[in-house]
Amino acid sequence: MAAAGSISVVLVRWPVVIAPESRHEDRYREVARLRDLGVSVRYTWAPLAASNGETR
């Protein structure tokens, strides 16, 4: 959907939804890929929503 331009925002509660904690390095790659496609990743869990960004 992101590649087709059908979405512009992905809402998730926790980063583990994007990639499990055991593969956390994949999370950064996938978030970057979404951003490259013009899609924002937004978190709904209050502590992450405050920054609403994935940081390393």
C-alpha positions as CSV (number, residue, x, y, z in Angstrom):
1,M,0.0,0.0,0.0
2,A,2.8,2.4,0.8
3,A,4.6,1.7,-2.5
4,A,1.3,2.3,-4.4
5,G,0.9,5.6,-2.6
6,S,-2.4,4.4,-1.1
7,I,-1.4,5.5,2.5
8,S,0.4,8.5,3.9
9,V,0.5,7.6,7.6
10,V,1.0,4.3,9.6
11,L,-0.3,4.3,13.2
12,V,1.1,1.8,15.6
13,R,1.0,1.6,19.4
14,W,4.6,0.3,19.8
15,P,7.6,-0.1,17.6
16,V,7.5,-3.9,18.1
17,V,4.5,-3.9,15.7
18,I,7.0,-2.9,12.9
19,A,9.6,-5.5,13.9
20,P,9.9,-7.7,17.0
21,E,12.3,-6.7,19.7
22,S,14.5,-9.6,18.8
23,R,14.9,-8.0,15.4
24,H,14.9,-4.4,16.4
25,E,17.4,-3.5,13.7
26,D,14.8,-4.3,11.1
27,R,12.5,-1.7,12.6
28,Y,14.8,1.2,11.6
29,R,15.1,-0.2,8.0
30,E,11.4,-0.5,7.6
31,V,10.6,2.9,9.1
32,A,13.2,4.4,6.8
33,R,11.7,2.6,3.8
34,L,8.3,3.9,4.7
35,R,9.6,7.4,5.0
36,D,11.4,7.1,1.6
37,L,7.9,6.3,0.2
38,G,6.5,9.4,1.8
39,V,4.7,7.6,4.7
40,S,4.9,8.9,8.2
41,V,5.1,6.4,11.1
42,R,3.2,7.7,14.2
43,Y,2.9,6.1,17.6
44,T,-0.2,6.1,19.7
45,W,1.4,5.0,23.0
46,A,1.7,8.3,25.0
47,P,5.5,8.1,25.7
48,L,6.3,7.6,22.1
49,A,3.5,9.8,20.8
50,A,5.2,12.7,22.6
51,S,8.2,12.5,20.3
52,N,6.4,10.7,17.4
53,G,9.6,9.7,15.9
54,E,11.7,6.6,15.7
55,T,15.2,7.4,17.0
56,R,18.2,5.2,17.3
